[in-house]
Amino acid sequence: MLTEIVTDEQLIKLYTTPGYLVAVDYPKKEVTLHTVDCMLADPISSVGVKPSKARENKTGEFWFSESRDEAISKAEEIAKKKEYTYTVCPICNR
Ligand SMILES: [Zn+2]
């Protein structure tokens, strides 16, 4: 099941749940697939995504799924609709 992630806390709680994060970056026009334990998907990391801030500033959106296929479908759907680039994160790529 897909869940929209709107706060950093939501994502922090999911850290130990095996699953995938679809991170949409509006300014960069990019959709990136991460595993939820990737450092780039970690709001606590300085380099990680910040869902609360992205929502506040309307600079992005985030989706979580335990299913890789479902996460990829969502990422591809958003990429197609918005004409963004879809990439699988090179760091957590699995
Ligand atoms: Zn990643």
PDB file of the backbone (N, CA, C, O) and the ligand in Angstrom, with CONECT records:
HET     ZN  A 101       1
ATOM      1  N   MET A   1       0.836  -1.191   0.000  1.00  0.00           N
ATOM      2  CA  MET A   1       0.000   0.000   0.000  1.00  0.00           C
ATOM      3  C   MET A   1       0.882   1.257   0.000  1.00  0.00           C
ATOM      4  O   MET A   1       1.854   1.346   0.750  1.00  0.00           O
ATOM      5  N   LEU A   2       0.535   2.199  -0.831  1.00  0.00           N
ATOM      6  CA  LEU A   2       1.285   3.453  -0.892  1.00  0.00           C
ATOM      7  C   LEU A   2       0.824   4.405   0.206  1.00  0.00           C
ATOM      8  O   LEU A   2      -0.374   4.563   0.443  1.00  0.00           O
ATOM      9  N   THR A   3       1.778   5.030   0.864  1.00  0.00           N
ATOM     10  CA  THR A   3       1.463   6.019   1.885  1.00  0.00           C
ATOM     11  C   THR A   3       2.183   7.305   1.534  1.00  0.00           C
ATOM     12  O   THR A   3       3.373   7.287   1.220  1.00  0.00           O
ATOM     13  N   GLU A   4       1.474   8.416   1.584  1.00  0.00           N
ATOM     14  CA  GLU A   4       2.168   9.680   1.358  1.00  0.00           C
ATOM     15  C   GLU A   4       2.850  10.103   2.659  1.00  0.00           C
ATOM     16  O   GLU A   4       2.250  10.069   3.733  1.00  0.00           O
ATOM     17  N   ILE A   5       4.108  10.497   2.537  1.00  0.00           N
ATOM     18  CA  ILE A   5       4.881  10.936   3.697  1.00  0.00           C
ATOM     19  C   ILE A   5       4.882  12.460   3.710  1.00  0.00           C
ATOM     20  O   ILE A   5       5.399  13.099   2.794  1.00  0.00           O
ATOM     21  N   VAL A   6       4.299  13.036   4.757  1.00  0.00           N
ATOM     22  CA  VAL A   6       4.197  14.497   4.804  1.00  0.00           C
ATOM     23  C   VAL A   6       5.037  15.122   5.915  1.00  0.00           C
ATOM     24  O   VAL A   6       5.241  16.336   5.934  1.00  0.00           O
ATOM     25  N   THR A   7       5.528  14.290   6.847  1.00  0.00           N
ATOM     26  CA  THR A   7       6.377  14.832   7.910  1.00  0.00           C
ATOM     27  C   THR A   7       7.659  14.013   8.044  1.00  0.00           C
ATOM     28  O   THR A   7       7.702  12.841   7.672  1.00  0.00           O
ATOM     29  N   ASP A   8       8.696  14.644   8.579  1.00  0.00           N
ATOM     30  CA  ASP A   8       9.963  13.953   8.832  1.00  0.00           C
ATOM     31  C   ASP A   8       9.751  12.802   9.818  1.00  0.00           C
ATOM     32  O   ASP A   8      10.326  11.725   9.658  1.00  0.00           O
ATOM     33  N   GLU A   9       8.923  13.037  10.836  1.00  0.00           N
ATOM     34  CA  GLU A   9       8.680  12.039  11.878  1.00  0.00           C
ATOM     35  C   GLU A   9       8.124  10.738  11.302  1.00  0.00           C
ATOM     36  O   GLU A   9       8.502   9.646  11.725  1.00  0.00           O
ATOM     37  N   GLN A  10       7.213  10.875  10.323  1.00  0.00           N
ATOM     38  CA  GLN A  10       6.622   9.703   9.671  1.00  0.00           C
ATOM     39  C   GLN A  10       7.721   8.837   9.043  1.00  0.00           C
ATOM     40  O   GLN A  10       7.705   7.612   9.156  1.00  0.00           O
ATOM     41  N   LEU A  11       8.654   9.487   8.395  1.00  0.00           N
ATOM     42  CA  LEU A  11       9.727   8.785   7.703  1.00  0.00           C
ATOM     43  C   LEU A  11      10.715   8.174   8.700  1.00  0.00           C
ATOM     44  O   LEU A  11      11.214   7.069   8.492  1.00  0.00           O
ATOM     45  N   ILE A  12      10.988   8.892   9.767  1.00  0.00           N
ATOM     46  CA  ILE A  12      11.903   8.389  10.806  1.00  0.00           C
ATOM     47  C   ILE A  12      11.341   7.097  11.409  1.00  0.00           C
ATOM     48  O   ILE A  12      12.087   6.154  11.672  1.00  0.00           O
ATOM     49  N   LYS A  13      10.030   7.063  11.623  1.00  0.00           N
ATOM     50  CA  LYS A  13       9.387   5.871  12.184  1.00  0.00           C
ATOM     51  C   LYS A  13       9.462   4.674  11.245  1.00  0.00           C
ATOM     52  O   LYS A  13       9.444   3.526  11.689  1.00  0.00           O
ATOM     53  N   LEU A  14       9.546   4.948   9.948  1.00  0.00           N
ATOM     54  CA  LEU A  14       9.569   3.868   8.959  1.00  0.00           C
ATOM     55  C   LEU A  14      10.965   3.293   8.725  1.00  0.00           C
ATOM     56  O   LEU A  14      11.131   2.316   7.994  1.00  0.00           O
ATOM     57  N   TYR A  15      11.962   3.908   9.353  1.00  0.00           N
ATOM     58  CA  TYR A  15      13.357   3.552   9.098  1.00  0.00           C
ATOM     59  C   TYR A  15      13.634   2.046   9.229  1.00  0.00           C
ATOM     60  O   TYR A  15      14.399   1.487   8.443  1.00  0.00           O
ATOM     61  N   THR A  16      13.027   1.407  10.200  1.00  0.00           N
ATOM     62  CA  THR A  16      13.298  -0.013  10.427  1.00  0.00           C
ATOM     63  C   THR A  16      12.313  -0.920   9.685  1.00  0.00           C
ATOM     64  O   THR A  16      12.391  -2.143   9.800  1.00  0.00           O
ATOM     65  N   THR A  17      11.394  -0.331   8.930  1.00  0.00           N
ATOM     66  CA  THR A  17      10.458  -1.117   8.124  1.00  0.00           C
ATOM     67  C   THR A  17      11.053  -1.293   6.734  1.00  0.00           C
ATOM     68  O   THR A  17      11.354  -0.304   6.065  1.00  0.00           O
ATOM     69  N   PRO A  18      11.230  -2.545   6.283  1.00  0.00           N
ATOM     70  CA  PRO A  18      11.774  -2.696   4.932  1.00  0.00           C
ATOM     71  C   PRO A  18      10.813  -2.093   3.912  1.00  0.00           C
ATOM     72  O   PRO A  18       9.625  -2.415   3.898  1.00  0.00           O
ATOM     73  N   GLY A  19      11.331  -1.229   3.072  1.00  0.00           N
ATOM     74  CA  GLY A  19      10.460  -0.622   2.076  1.00  0.00           C
ATOM     75  C   GLY A  19      11.202   0.396   1.239  1.00  0.00           C
ATOM     76  O   GLY A  19      12.423   0.533   1.310  1.00  0.00           O
ATOM     77  N   TYR A  20      10.420   1.106   0.447  1.00  0.00           N
ATOM     78  CA  TYR A  20      10.990   2.012  -0.549  1.00  0.00           C
ATOM     79  C   TYR A  20      10.376   3.393  -0.450  1.00  0.00           C
ATOM     80  O   TYR A  20       9.202   3.555  -0.118  1.00  0.00           O
ATOM     81  N   LEU A  21      11.201   4.383  -0.748  1.00  0.00           N
ATOM     82  CA  LEU A  21      10.741   5.762  -0.724  1.00  0.00           C
ATOM     83  C   LEU A  21      10.856   6.357  -2.120  1.00  0.00           C
ATOM     84  O   LEU A  21      11.899   6.267  -2.769  1.00  0.00           O
ATOM     85  N   VAL A  22       9.766   6.963  -2.566  1.00  0.00           N
ATOM     86  CA  VAL A  22       9.782   7.719  -3.812  1.00  0.00           C
ATOM     87  C   VAL A  22       9.897   9.186  -3.413  1.00  0.00           C
ATOM     88  O   VAL A  22       9.001   9.736  -2.772  1.00  0.00           O
ATOM     89  N   ALA A  23      10.993   9.806  -3.791  1.00  0.00           N
ATOM     90  CA  ALA A  23      11.228  11.212  -3.453  1.00  0.00           C
ATOM     91  C   ALA A  23      11.095  12.043  -4.721  1.00  0.00           C
ATOM     92  O   ALA A  23      11.801  11.820  -5.704  1.00  0.00           O
ATOM     93  N   VAL A  24      10.169  13.015  -4.681  1.00  0.00           N
ATOM     94  CA  VAL A  24       9.950  13.881  -5.838  1.00  0.00           C
ATOM     95  C   VAL A  24      10.497  15.262  -5.503  1.00  0.00           C
ATOM     96  O   VAL A  24      10.087  15.887  -4.525  1.00  0.00           O
ATOM     97  N   ASP A  25      11.421  15.723  -6.323  1.00  0.00           N
ATOM     98  CA  ASP A  25      12.032  17.032  -6.130  1.00  0.00           C
ATOM     99  C   ASP A  25      11.539  17.958  -7.247  1.00  0.00           C
ATOM    100  O   ASP A  25      11.954  17.831  -8.399  1.00  0.00           O
ATOM    101  N   TYR A  26      10.655  18.885  -6.893  1.00  0.00           N
ATOM    102  CA  TYR A  26      10.068  19.770  -7.911  1.00  0.00           C
ATOM    103  C   TYR A  26      11.100  20.679  -8.579  1.00  0.00           C
ATOM    104  O   TYR A  26      11.141  20.754  -9.807  1.00  0.00           O
ATOM    105  N   PRO A  27      11.954  21.388  -7.778  1.00  0.00           N
ATOM    106  CA  PRO A  27      12.931  22.276  -8.439  1.00  0.00           C
ATOM    107  C   PRO A  27      13.869  21.528  -9.380  1.00  0.00           C
ATOM    108  O   PRO A  27      14.212  22.037 -10.448  1.00  0.00           O
ATOM    109  N   LYS A  28      14.287  20.320  -8.990  1.00  0.00           N
ATOM    110  CA  LYS A  28      15.211  19.552  -9.834  1.00  0.00           C
ATOM    111  C   LYS A  28      14.492  18.756 -10.919  1.00  0.00           C
ATOM    112  O   LYS A  28      15.132  18.207 -11.816  1.00  0.00           O
ATOM    113  N   LYS A  29      13.150  18.691 -10.836  1.00  0.00           N
ATOM    114  CA  LYS A  29      12.340  17.889 -11.758  1.00  0.00           C
ATOM    115  C   LYS A  29      12.828  16.443 -11.804  1.00  0.00           C
ATOM    116  O   LYS A  29      13.054  15.868 -12.868  1.00  0.00           O
ATOM    117  N   GLU A  30      12.981  15.884 -10.609  1.00  0.00           N
ATOM    118  CA  GLU A  30      13.495  14.526 -10.485  1.00  0.00           C
ATOM    119  C   GLU A  30      12.623  13.677  -9.574  1.00  0.00           C
ATOM    120  O   GLU A  30      12.095  14.152  -8.569  1.00  0.00           O
ATOM    121  N   VAL A  31      12.487  12.412  -9.949  1.00  0.00           N
ATOM    122  CA  VAL A  31      11.831  11.429  -9.099  1.00  0.00           C
ATOM    123  C   VAL A  31      12.877  10.357  -8.806  1.00  0.00           C
ATOM    124  O   VAL A  31      13.431   9.757  -9.727  1.00  0.00           O
ATOM    125  N   THR A  32      13.147  10.117  -7.523  1.00  0.00           N
ATOM    126  CA  THR A  32      14.192   9.168  -7.160  1.00  0.00           C
ATOM    127  C   THR A  32      13.647   8.068  -6.268  1.00  0.00           C
ATOM    128  O   THR A  32      12.893   8.317  -5.327  1.00  0.00           O
ATOM    129  N   LEU A  33      14.048   6.840  -6.590  1.00  0.00           N
ATOM    130  CA  LEU A  33      13.661   5.691  -5.769  1.00  0.00           C
ATOM    131  C   LEU A  33      14.794   5.361  -4.799  1.00  0.00           C
ATOM    132  O   LEU A  33      15.942   5.177  -5.204  1.00  0.00           O
ATOM    133  N   HIS A  34      14.450   5.290  -3.509  1.00  0.00           N
ATOM    134  CA  HIS A  34      15.406   4.908  -2.470  1.00  0.00           C
ATOM    135  C   HIS A  34      14.860   3.732  -1.681  1.00  0.00           C
ATOM    136  O   HIS A  34      13.651   3.504  -1.645  1.00  0.00           O
ATOM    137  N   THR A  35      15.762   2.982  -1.047  1.00  0.00           N
ATOM    138  CA  THR A  35      15.303   2.121   0.030  1.00  0.00           C
ATOM    139  C   THR A  35      15.126   3.059   1.218  1.00  0.00           C
ATOM    140  O   THR A  35      15.795   4.089   1.305  1.00  0.00           O
ATOM    141  N   VAL A  36      14.241   2.709   2.120  1.00  0.00           N
ATOM    142  CA  VAL A  36      13.901   3.648   3.193  1.00  0.00           C
ATOM    143  C   VAL A  36      15.074   3.819   4.184  1.00  0.00           C
ATOM    144  O   VAL A  36      15.107   4.790   4.940  1.00  0.00           O
ATOM    145  N   ASP A  37      16.023   2.887   4.177  1.00  0.00           N
ATOM    146  CA  ASP A  37      17.178   3.022   5.080  1.00  0.00           C
ATOM    147  C   ASP A  37      18.375   3.719   4.416  1.00  0.00           C
ATOM    148  O   ASP A  37      19.460   3.764   4.995  1.00  0.00           O
ATOM    149  N   CYS A  38      18.184   4.257   3.218  1.00  0.00           N
ATOM    150  CA  CYS A  38      19.252   5.003   2.537  1.00  0.00           C
ATOM    151  C   CYS A  38      19.531   6.298   3.299  1.00  0.00           C
ATOM    152  O   CYS A  38      18.608   6.923   3.821  1.00  0.00           O
ATOM    153  N   MET A  39      20.793   6.699   3.363  1.00  0.00           N
ATOM    154  CA  MET A  39      21.100   7.952   4.077  1.00  0.00           C
ATOM    155  C   MET A  39      20.459   9.160   3.395  1.00  0.00           C
ATOM    156  O   MET A  39      20.181  10.168   4.044  1.00  0.00           O
ATOM    157  N   LEU A  40      20.226   9.054   2.087  1.00  0.00           N
ATOM    158  CA  LEU A  40      19.578  10.162   1.373  1.00  0.00           C
ATOM    159  C   LEU A  40      18.063  10.188   1.608  1.00  0.00           C
ATOM    160  O   LEU A  40      17.386  11.144   1.232  1.00  0.00           O
ATOM    161  N   ALA A  41      17.545   9.136   2.229  1.00  0.00           N
ATOM    162  CA  ALA A  41      16.117   9.084   2.577  1.00  0.00           C
ATOM    163  C   ALA A  41      15.921   9.297   4.072  1.00  0.00           C
ATOM    164  O   ALA A  41      14.834   9.079   4.608  1.00  0.00           O
ATOM    165  N   ASP A  42      16.993   9.727   4.737  1.00  0.00           N
ATOM    166  CA  ASP A  42      16.966   9.884   6.188  1.00  0.00           C
ATOM    167  C   ASP A  42      16.880  11.363   6.571  1.00  0.00           C
ATOM    168  O   ASP A  42      17.840  12.107   6.370  1.00  0.00           O
ATOM    169  N   PRO A  43      15.735  11.800   7.124  1.00  0.00           N
ATOM    170  CA  PRO A  43      15.567  13.220   7.467  1.00  0.00           C
ATOM    171  C   PRO A  43      16.570  13.704   8.518  1.00  0.00           C
ATOM    172  O   PRO A  43      16.833  14.902   8.621  1.00  0.00           O
ATOM    173  N   ILE A  44      17.129  12.771   9.299  1.00  0.00           N
ATOM    174  CA  ILE A  44      18.079  13.153  10.347  1.00  0.00           C
ATOM    175  C   ILE A  44      19.446  13.472   9.746  1.00  0.00           C
ATOM    176  O   ILE A  44      20.195  14.289  10.282  1.00  0.00           O
ATOM    177  N   SER A  45      19.763  12.817   8.625  1.00  0.00           N
ATOM    178  CA  SER A  45      21.038  13.081   7.946  1.00  0.00           C
ATOM    179  C   SER A  45      21.021  14.459   7.292  1.00  0.00           C
ATOM    180  O   SER A  45      19.988  14.902   6.792  1.00  0.00           O
ATOM    181  N   SER A  46      22.164  15.131   7.299  1.00  0.00           N
ATOM    182  CA  SER A  46      22.231  16.466   6.692  1.00  0.00           C
ATOM    183  C   SER A  46      21.994  16.400   5.181  1.00  0.00           C
ATOM    184  O   SER A  46      21.542  17.370   4.573  1.00  0.00           O
ATOM    185  N   VAL A  47      22.301  15.257   4.588  1.00  0.00           N
ATOM    186  CA  VAL A  47      22.109  15.119   3.138  1.00  0.00           C
ATOM    187  C   VAL A  47      20.765  14.466   2.790  1.00  0.00           C
ATOM    188  O   VAL A  47      20.430  14.310   1.615  1.00  0.00           O
ATOM    189  N   GLY A  48      20.010  14.092   3.807  1.00  0.00           N
ATOM    190  CA  GLY A  48      18.753  13.379   3.575  1.00  0.00           C
ATOM    191  C   GLY A  48      17.582  14.274   3.223  1.00  0.00           C
ATOM    192  O   GLY A  48      17.645  15.496   3.360  1.00  0.00           O
ATOM    193  N   VAL A  49      16.504  13.635   2.761  1.00  0.00           N
ATOM    194  CA  VAL A  49      15.286  14.367   2.402  1.00  0.00           C
ATOM    195  C   VAL A  49      14.617  14.935   3.663  1.00  0.00           C
ATOM    196  O   VAL A  49      14.774  14.403   4.762  1.00  0.00           O
ATOM    197  N   LYS A  50      13.874  16.023   3.473  1.00  0.00           N
ATOM    198  CA  LYS A  50      13.166  16.673   4.582  1.00  0.00           C
ATOM    199  C   LYS A  50      11.703  16.881   4.182  1.00  0.00           C
ATOM    200  O   LYS A  50      11.325  17.958   3.720  1.00  0.00           O
ATOM    201  N   PRO A  51      10.884  15.837   4.364  1.00  0.00           N
ATOM    202  CA  PRO A  51       9.484  15.937   3.923  1.00  0.00           C
ATOM    203  C   PRO A  51       8.717  17.111   4.518  1.00  0.00           C
ATOM    204  O   PRO A  51       7.930  17.746   3.817  1.00  0.00           O
ATOM    205  N   SER A  52       8.933  17.413   5.804  1.00  0.00           N
ATOM    206  CA  SER A  52       8.191  18.516   6.439  1.00  0.00           C
ATOM    207  C   SER A  52       8.480  19.832   5.729  1.00  0.00           C
ATOM    208  O   SER A  52       7.572  20.600   5.411  1.00  0.00           O
ATOM    209  N   LYS A  53       9.758  20.075   5.489  1.00  0.00           N
ATOM    210  CA  LYS A  53      10.179  21.311   4.854  1.00  0.00           C
ATOM    211  C   LYS A  53       9.718  21.372   3.391  1.00  0.00           C
ATOM    212  O   LYS A  53       9.277  22.416   2.910  1.00  0.00           O
ATOM    213  N   ALA A  54       9.829  20.246   2.702  1.00  0.00           N
ATOM    214  CA  ALA A  54       9.423  20.199   1.294  1.00  0.00           C
ATOM    215  C   ALA A  54       7.930  20.498   1.152  1.00  0.00           C
ATOM    216  O   ALA A  54       7.502  21.186   0.225  1.00  0.00           O
ATOM    217  N   ARG A  55       7.157  19.966   2.088  1.00  0.00           N
ATOM    218  CA  ARG A  55       5.716  20.215   2.043  1.00  0.00           C
ATOM    219  C   ARG A  55       5.406  21.684   2.338  1.00  0.00           C
ATOM    220  O   ARG A  55       4.584  22.314   1.672  1.00  0.00           O
ATOM    221  N   GLU A  56       6.089  22.204   3.354  1.00  0.00           N
ATOM    222  CA  GLU A  56       5.895  23.600   3.755  1.00  0.00           C
ATOM    223  C   GLU A  56       6.238  24.552   2.594  1.00  0.00           C
ATOM    224  O   GLU A  56       5.524  25.519   2.332  1.00  0.00           O
ATOM    225  N   ASN A  57       7.334  24.254   1.920  1.00  0.00           N
ATOM    226  CA  ASN A  57       7.788  25.127   0.829  1.00  0.00           C
ATOM    227  C   ASN A  57       7.262  24.707  -0.543  1.00  0.00           C
ATOM    228  O   ASN A  57       7.575  25.329  -1.559  1.00  0.00           O
ATOM    229  N   LYS A  58       6.453  23.634  -0.555  1.00  0.00           N
ATOM    230  CA  LYS A  58       5.922  23.084  -1.809  1.00  0.00           C
ATOM    231  C   LYS A  58       7.035  22.788  -2.828  1.00  0.00           C
ATOM    232  O   LYS A  58       6.943  23.151  -4.001  1.00  0.00           O
ATOM    233  N   THR A  59       8.081  22.121  -2.342  1.00  0.00           N
ATOM    234  CA  THR A  59       9.209  21.789  -3.215  1.00  0.00           C
ATOM    235  C   THR A  59       9.336  20.295  -3.478  1.00  0.00           C
ATOM    236  O   THR A  59      10.264  19.848  -4.152  1.00  0.00           O
ATOM    237  N   GLY A  60       8.394  19.528  -2.939  1.00  0.00           N
ATOM    238  CA  GLY A  60       8.503  18.097  -3.204  1.00  0.00           C
ATOM    239  C   GLY A  60       7.405  17.287  -2.561  1.00  0.00           C
ATOM    240  O   GLY A  60       6.604  17.803  -1.782  1.00  0.00           O
ATOM    241  N   GLU A  61       7.376  15.987  -2.903  1.00  0.00           N
ATOM    242  CA  GLU A  61       6.444  15.064  -2.274  1.00  0.00           C
ATOM    243  C   GLU A  61       7.122  13.707  -2.126  1.00  0.00           C
ATOM    244  O   GLU A  61       8.087  13.397  -2.824  1.00  0.00           O
ATOM    245  N   PHE A  62       6.594  12.901  -1.199  1.00  0.00           N
ATOM    246  CA  PHE A  62       7.245  11.646  -0.838  1.00  0.00           C
ATOM    247  C   PHE A  62       6.207  10.553  -0.652  1.00  0.00           C
ATOM    248  O   PHE A  62       5.137  10.776  -0.087  1.00  0.00           O
ATOM    249  N   TRP A  63       6.549   9.363  -1.142  1.00  0.00           N
ATOM    250  CA  TRP A  63       5.649   8.213  -1.029  1.00  0.00           C
ATOM    251  C   TRP A  63       6.435   7.016  -0.537  1.00  0.00           C
ATOM    252  O   TRP A  63       7.587   6.807  -0.918  1.00  0.00           O
ATOM    253  N   PHE A  64       5.788   6.226   0.324  1.00  0.00           N
ATOM    254  CA  PHE A  64       6.414   5.025   0.853  1.00  0.00           C
ATOM    255  C   PHE A  64       5.609   3.805   0.454  1.00  0.00           C
ATOM    256  O   PHE A  64       4.379   3.826   0.465  1.00  0.00           O
ATOM    257  N   SER A  65       6.315   2.741   0.102  1.00  0.00           N
ATOM    258  CA  SER A  65       5.658   1.461  -0.113  1.00  0.00           C
ATOM    259  C   SER A  65       6.586   0.333   0.313  1.00  0.00           C
ATOM    260  O   SER A  65       7.804   0.429   0.163  1.00  0.00           O
ATOM    261  N   GLU A  66       5.997  -0.744   0.849  1.00  0.00           N
ATOM    262  CA  GLU A  66       6.812  -1.907   1.194  1.00  0.00           C
ATOM    263  C   GLU A  66       7.139  -2.708  -0.061  1.00  0.00           C
ATOM    264  O   GLU A  66       8.029  -3.558  -0.051  1.00  0.00           O
ATOM    265  N   SER A  67       6.409  -2.429  -1.141  1.00  0.00           N
ATOM    266  CA  SER A  67       6.621  -3.144  -2.397  1.00  0.00           C
ATOM    267  C   SER A  67       7.458  -2.315  -3.366  1.00  0.00           C
ATOM    268  O   SER A  67       7.112  -1.178  -3.686  1.00  0.00           O
ATOM    269  N   ARG A  68       8.559  -2.898  -3.825  1.00  0.00           N
ATOM    270  CA  ARG A  68       9.436  -2.192  -4.765  1.00  0.00           C
ATOM    271  C   ARG A  68       8.688  -1.901  -6.076  1.00  0.00           C
ATOM    272  O   ARG A  68       8.791  -0.812  -6.640  1.00  0.00           O
ATOM    273  N   ASP A  69       7.932  -2.906  -6.542  1.00  0.00           N
ATOM    274  CA  ASP A  69       7.186  -2.729  -7.800  1.00  0.00           C
ATOM    275  C   ASP A  69       6.186  -1.589  -7.697  1.00  0.00           C
ATOM    276  O   ASP A  69       6.038  -0.785  -8.617  1.00  0.00           O
ATOM    277  N   GLU A  70       5.501  -1.534  -6.557  1.00  0.00           N
ATOM    278  CA  GLU A  70       4.511  -0.476  -6.366  1.00  0.00           C
ATOM    279  C   GLU A  70       5.182   0.899  -6.307  1.00  0.00           C
ATOM    280  O   GLU A  70       4.677   1.873  -6.866  1.00  0.00           O
ATOM    281  N   ALA A  71       6.326   0.962  -5.621  1.00  0.00           N
ATOM    282  CA  ALA A  71       7.065   2.232  -5.532  1.00  0.00           C
ATOM    283  C   ALA A  71       7.538   2.665  -6.920  1.00  0.00           C
ATOM    284  O   ALA A  71       7.450   3.842  -7.272  1.00  0.00           O
ATOM    285  N   ILE A  72       8.035   1.715  -7.700  1.00  0.00           N
ATOM    286  CA  ILE A  72       8.500   2.038  -9.055  1.00  0.00           C
ATOM    287  C   ILE A  72       7.337   2.521  -9.920  1.00  0.00           C
ATOM    288  O   ILE A  72       7.480   3.488 -10.668  1.00  0.00           O
ATOM    289  N   SER A  73       6.197   1.860  -9.823  1.00  0.00           N
ATOM    290  CA  SER A  73       5.017   2.278 -10.601  1.00  0.00           C
ATOM    291  C   SER A  73       4.637   3.711 -10.280  1.00  0.00           C
ATOM    292  O   SER A  73       4.341   4.504 -11.173  1.00  0.00           O
ATOM    293  N   LYS A  74       4.650   4.040  -8.972  1.00  0.00           N
ATOM    294  CA  LYS A  74       4.289   5.389  -8.550  1.00  0.00           C
ATOM    295  C   LYS A  74       5.318   6.391  -9.078  1.00  0.00           C
ATOM    296  O   LYS A  74       4.955   7.454  -9.582  1.00  0.00           O
ATOM    297  N   ALA A  75       6.591   6.047  -8.961  1.00  0.00           N
ATOM    298  CA  ALA A  75       7.665   6.939  -9.428  1.00  0.00           C
ATOM    299  C   ALA A  75       7.534   7.187 -10.925  1.00  0.00           C
ATOM    300  O   ALA A  75       7.669   8.319 -11.388  1.00  0.00           O
ATOM    301  N   GLU A  76       7.272   6.128 -11.674  1.00  0.00           N
ATOM    302  CA  GLU A  76       7.161   6.261 -13.130  1.00  0.00           C
ATOM    303  C   GLU A  76       5.920   7.065 -13.521  1.00  0.00           C
ATOM    304  O   GLU A  76       5.940   7.842 -14.476  1.00  0.00           O
ATOM    305  N   GLU A  77       4.838   6.863 -12.760  1.00  0.00           N
ATOM    306  CA  GLU A  77       3.596   7.589 -13.024  1.00  0.00           C
ATOM    307  C   GLU A  77       3.807   9.104 -12.828  1.00  0.00           C
ATOM    308  O   GLU A  77       3.390   9.915 -13.654  1.00  0.00           O
ATOM    309  N   ILE A  78       4.465   9.458 -11.715  1.00  0.00           N
ATOM    310  CA  ILE A  78       4.722  10.881 -11.441  1.00  0.00           C
ATOM    311  C   ILE A  78       5.670  11.459 -12.486  1.00  0.00           C
ATOM    312  O   ILE A  78       5.449  12.557 -12.998  1.00  0.00           O
ATOM    313  N   ALA A  79       6.728  10.711 -12.797  1.00  0.00           N
ATOM    314  CA  ALA A  79       7.720  11.173 -13.777  1.00  0.00           C
ATOM    315  C   ALA A  79       7.064  11.435 -15.129  1.00  0.00           C
ATOM    316  O   ALA A  79       7.364  12.424 -15.797  1.00  0.00           O
ATOM    317  N   LYS A  80       6.166  10.535 -15.518  1.00  0.00           N
ATOM    318  CA  LYS A  80       5.492  10.662 -16.816  1.00  0.00           C
ATOM    319  C   LYS A  80       4.548  11.866 -16.816  1.00  0.00           C
ATOM    320  O   LYS A  80       4.541  12.670 -17.748  1.00  0.00           O
ATOM    321  N   LYS A  81       3.748  11.971 -15.745  1.00  0.00           N
ATOM    322  CA  LYS A  81       2.747  13.034 -15.650  1.00  0.00           C
ATOM    323  C   LYS A  81       3.389  14.416 -15.624  1.00  0.00           C
ATOM    324  O   LYS A  81       2.922  15.340 -16.290  1.00  0.00           O
ATOM    325  N   LYS A  82       4.464  14.550 -14.850  1.00  0.00           N
ATOM    326  CA  LYS A  82       5.100  15.859 -14.687  1.00  0.00           C
ATOM    327  C   LYS A  82       6.251  16.084 -15.667  1.00  0.00           C
ATOM    328  O   LYS A  82       6.822  17.173 -15.722  1.00  0.00           O
ATOM    329  N   GLU A  83       6.588  15.051 -16.439  1.00  0.00           N
ATOM    330  CA  GLU A  83       7.743  15.091 -17.343  1.00  0.00           C
ATOM    331  C   GLU A  83       9.039  15.348 -16.565  1.00  0.00           C
ATOM    332  O   GLU A  83       9.861  16.182 -16.945  1.00  0.00           O
ATOM    333  N   TYR A  84       9.192  14.607 -15.469  1.00  0.00           N
ATOM    334  CA  TYR A  84      10.397  14.646 -14.651  1.00  0.00           C
ATOM    335  C   TYR A  84      11.277  13.458 -15.014  1.00  0.00           C
ATOM    336  O   TYR A  84      10.841  12.518 -15.679  1.00  0.00           O
ATOM    337  N   THR A  85      12.522  13.523 -14.564  1.00  0.00           N
ATOM    338  CA  THR A  85      13.459  12.423 -14.773  1.00  0.00           C
ATOM    339  C   THR A  85      13.292  11.406 -13.644  1.00  0.00           C
ATOM    340  O   THR A  85      13.262  11.776 -12.470  1.00  0.00           O
ATOM    341  N   TYR A  86      13.186  10.146 -13.996  1.00  0.00           N
ATOM    342  CA  TYR A  86      13.106   9.090 -12.983  1.00  0.00           C
ATOM    343  C   TYR A  86      14.457   8.400 -12.853  1.00  0.00           C
ATOM    344  O   TYR A  86      15.026   7.944 -13.845  1.00  0.00           O
ATOM    345  N   THR A  87      14.968   8.326 -11.626  1.00  0.00           N
ATOM    346  CA  THR A  87      16.229   7.616 -11.412  1.00  0.00           C
ATOM    347  C   THR A  87      16.140   6.729 -10.176  1.00  0.00           C
ATOM    348  O   THR A  87      15.393   7.007  -9.238  1.00  0.00           O
ATOM    349  N   VAL A  88      16.922   5.660 -10.202  1.00  0.00           N
ATOM    350  CA  VAL A  88      17.078   4.835  -9.016  1.00  0.00           C
ATOM    351  C   VAL A  88      18.342   5.358  -8.329  1.00  0.00           C
ATOM    352  O   VAL A  88      19.381   5.522  -8.970  1.00  0.00           O
ATOM    353  N   CYS A  89      18.248   5.614  -7.048  1.00  0.00           N
ATOM    354  CA  CYS A  89      19.377   6.166  -6.299  1.00  0.00           C
ATOM    355  C   CYS A  89      20.626   5.301  -6.488  1.00  0.00           C
ATOM    356  O   CYS A  89      20.563   4.086  -6.306  1.00  0.00           O
ATOM    357  N   PRO A  90      21.755   5.909  -6.848  1.00  0.00           N
ATOM    358  CA  PRO A  90      22.974   5.124  -7.068  1.00  0.00           C
ATOM    359  C   PRO A  90      23.604   4.608  -5.777  1.00  0.00           C
ATOM    360  O   PRO A  90      24.436   3.702  -5.812  1.00  0.00           O
ATOM    361  N   ILE A  91      23.213   5.178  -4.643  1.00  0.00           N
ATOM    362  CA  ILE A  91      23.814   4.764  -3.375  1.00  0.00           C
ATOM    363  C   ILE A  91      23.131   3.516  -2.810  1.00  0.00           C
ATOM    364  O   ILE A  91      23.807   2.576  -2.392  1.00  0.00           O
ATOM    365  N   CYS A  92      21.804   3.504  -2.797  1.00  0.00           N
ATOM    366  CA  CYS A  92      21.087   2.385  -2.177  1.00  0.00           C
ATOM    367  C   CYS A  92      20.519   1.424  -3.209  1.00  0.00           C
ATOM    368  O   CYS A  92      19.794   0.496  -2.852  1.00  0.00           O
ATOM    369  N   ASN A  93      20.831   1.628  -4.462  1.00  0.00           N
ATOM    370  CA  ASN A  93      20.324   0.856  -5.597  1.00  0.00           C
ATOM    371  C   ASN A  93      20.176  -0.643  -5.370  1.00  0.00           C
ATOM    372  O   ASN A  93      21.120  -1.402  -5.586  1.00  0.00           O
ATOM    373  N   ARG A  94      18.997  -1.070  -4.935  1.00  0.00           N
ATOM    374  CA  ARG A  94      18.714  -2.495  -4.781  1.00  0.00           C
ATOM    375  C   ARG A  94      17.222  -2.721  -4.682  1.00  0.00           C
ATOM    376  O   ARG A  94      16.778  -3.860  -4.547  1.00  0.00           O
TER     377      ARG A  94
HETATM  378 ZN    ZN A 101      19.113   6.074  -1.876  1.00  0.00          ZN2+
END
